[in-house]
Amino acid sequence: MKATAIVWLLQLFISFSLSWGFGAVKRSLIIPGTASSSRAEFLSSIVAASSLLVPVGSTAFDGGVGGLGKTRPQTGVVFRDEEAAAATTQSKLGVTYELLAPDGSPAVVSFNAPWPLLQTAAGIESRDIGGGFESAFVQVTELEKGSEIKPAQLKEAIFSSKGKFGMYGSPTDIKLRLVSPENSKSPAIYLVTFTSLTPGLRESDRKAYISAKTVGNGLFLLVTTTTAVRFTKLESSLRRVAESFLVVDAPKTNLRNQ
């Protein structure tokens, strides 16, 4: 009975394929029960036929994923002391890490978010593990000393195919504006709207605050984000997280910066 059902499905598949111009599919199939068929030949013919339906040159999840093997985004985070970073815990005052700028300048980075700190090798991130909508993560990129922060550089650092939002395809409709300039104590804060792709390749409209502060030639960023629908309700609490971002020069020691 099962063999009859398989043959029927194959015949239906062939008829459908021919109606769309895939005549080669029929020629590649070997129907079981014929004199020339065997189990191995039958399975091989199924694989060959299915391959004819895949466009030449296409790859799975094109658009920045880098293939199914890509599992870790590039955040630019380099810990000054990896062992100390691994032992870092979250308190009511937030979290604090010592990081290195691209030129090796040490910096103390801290922020206070209401979501749990994730123990991940990809960098520093607090995330709402209940619903998964809100998160705050640190991104580090290079900035020439003395130069101003440019919106294009922020977009490249955060929304490239190598970053967290580009894992399943580069974000689109990115609109960024400055809402609070940097001063000696506080970071510059930008508001950005964009559309990203979920792991299921569905579009997700999001908003984020980007806090930016420089040490050495390092541009240290805190991205505090949620969906566009939830942003209006949570805007004040997200803004507090963005404003809590602190980046200062770290004291010189005999660690990775000699």
N, C-alpha and C positions, 0 to 999 in steps of 0.2 A: 504494500500500500504506500509506504514511504517512497519507494523507488518510483512509483507511478506519479506521485505528487512532484517529485524532483524533476522528472522528465517534462511534466506539464508546465512547471515554472520556467524551465529552460526554453521550451518552445514559445512561451509567452514573451520571455526576454528577447528571443531572437526576432519575433514579430515586431516588438516595440523598437528594437534597434534598427531594423530595416526601414521602419517608417521614418526614422530620423537620418537615414543615409549611412548607417554603419553596417554596410554589407559585409565588411571584413569580419565582423563579429561572428556571423553565421559560419563563415568558412573556417574560423579558428576553433569552433566548438566540435567536440566529439560526443555524440549522444550515447549514453550507456546502453548496452544490450546489442550494439552492432558488432559485426565481426571484427572490426579493427580497434575496438575499444578495450581498455583495461582501466583499473582504478587509478593508476598513476597517470595514464594519458588523460583520463577524464579530469582529474584535479589540475593538471598542467594546463589543459585547455581553458578551464574556468579562469585561472590566473591570467592567461594570455588575453582572453576576451575582455576581462575587466580592465586591463591596461590600455586597451584601445579607446576606452571612454575617457581617459585622462589627457587633457591637452598637453602637448609637448612643451617642456620647459617650465611647467608649473610646479610650485613647491607648496608644502603645507604651511598655512598661516603666513603667507607672504605679507610684507608690510612692516618689517622691523622685528619680528620675533626672533629671527636668526635660527629657525628650526626648532624642533621639539626638544632638543638638548639644552636650550637656553633656560636656566633656572634662576640665575642670580643677576639682578640689575647692577649697573655700575653707579655707585653713589659718590665715589671719590673720597670716601671716609677712610682715613689712615689713623689708627690709634697710636698714640705715643708709647703706651705700654699695654700690649694686648692682654696680658694676664690680669692687670688691674681693670681693664675694660670689661672683661668677661665676668668679673666679680661685682660689677656695678649693680646696685639695686635702686629701686625707685622709692622715694620718700614723699611726704606731704609737700616738701619744698621742690620736688621735681627730680631731675637727673642731671648729673654733671660728668663730663668726660674731658680728657685731655687729648686733643687731636693735633695733627701736623698739617700745615699748609703745604702746597706743592713744592715750595722752596725749603721746606724743613722747619719753618717757624712754628713753634709750639703755641697752641691756643687752648684756653679753657672754654668749653662750650656747655651751656646749660639751658634748660627750658622746663616748664611745668605744664604737663598735660594730664587730663583726668582719665586717660585710658591706660591700660597695662603696657608696660615696657616689654617689647618682644626680644627674646634672646635669639638673635640672628647674626649670621656671619656676613650678611649683606650690608650692615651698617647700624644705624640707630633709628628705631621707630617705636612709637606708641600707637596702638590701634584698638579700636572698639571691637573686641573679639566676639561680642554678642551679635551685633548686626553687621559689623564689618564695613560700615559706611564712613565713619570718621577716622582720621589718622593724622599723625604728625611725624615727619621724618627729616633727617639731616642730609643735605647734599653739599658737596664741596667741589669747587672748580677753581681754575686758575684765573687770576686777574692781575694784569700788569700794575706794579706799584705806582700809585699816584694817579691812576686812571679812574674815570667815573664808571659806575655800574650802568650798563646799557641793557635795555629790555631784550634786545636780540640775544645777548649772552645768557640772560636768565632763561629764555625760551630754549636755547640750545642745551643748556645744562640740565634742565628739568624735563623737557618734553622730547628729547631725542629718542631714537629707537633703542638706545642702550640703557635708558633710565626706567624708573618704575612705571611710568605711565605709557611707555612705548613697548612694553613686553609683548603686546598682541597687535601692534600696529601703531604707527605714529599718530598722536592726537591731532585733532583738527579744530578749526574755528577758535583759535587761541586769541584772546583779547586781554591785554595786560595794561594796568595803569598804576601809577604811584599814588598811594593814599596817605603816606606819612614819611617825610624825609628822614634820613639818618642824622643823628647827632652824636655827641661824645658818649652818651649813655645808652641811647636807644637805637635799635636797628632801623634801617629803611624798611617800610612795609608796602608791599604791592598787593593788589587784588587782581586775580586772573580768573577768567571763565574759559572753559574748553570742553571738548568732547573726546572721550577716550573709549577704548574697546575693552570689554570685559573678557575673562577667559572663555566665555561662550560666544565671543565675537559679536556681542551686542553693543550698540552705542550707549554711552552713559554720559549725560551732561553733568559737569562738575564745576565747583568753584573752590578757590583756594586763596589763602593768604600766604604770601612769600615774605619771610623776614630775612633781611640780608645785612651782613656785617663783614668787615674785612680785617684780616691780620696777616702781616707779611704780604705775600702775593696770593693769599688764599681768600676766595670769596665763599664765606660760610652761609648756608641757606637753611632755613627751617620752612618746610612746606606743610601747612595745616589745611586739610581739605575734607570735603564731604560732597554729597550729591547736590545739584542745584536746587532740588526740591526741598531738601532739609536745611539748606544754608540759611534761609531767611529766619527760620525758627532758632537756629543755633549760632547766629552771627556774632552775638556778644561774647559767648563763651569761646568761640573760635578765635576771636580778636584778642581775648586775654591770653590765650596760648601763644599767639603770634608775638604779642608784646612782651611775653616772659623770656623770649630768646635773648641770651647774653653771650657775647663772645669777647674775650679779653686776652691780652698777651699772657702766656704762662711763664713762670720763672724758669730760668735756665738751670738745667741739671745735666747729669752725665748719662741720660737716657739716649734716645735716638738723635737728639740734636747736640752735637759736641760744640 
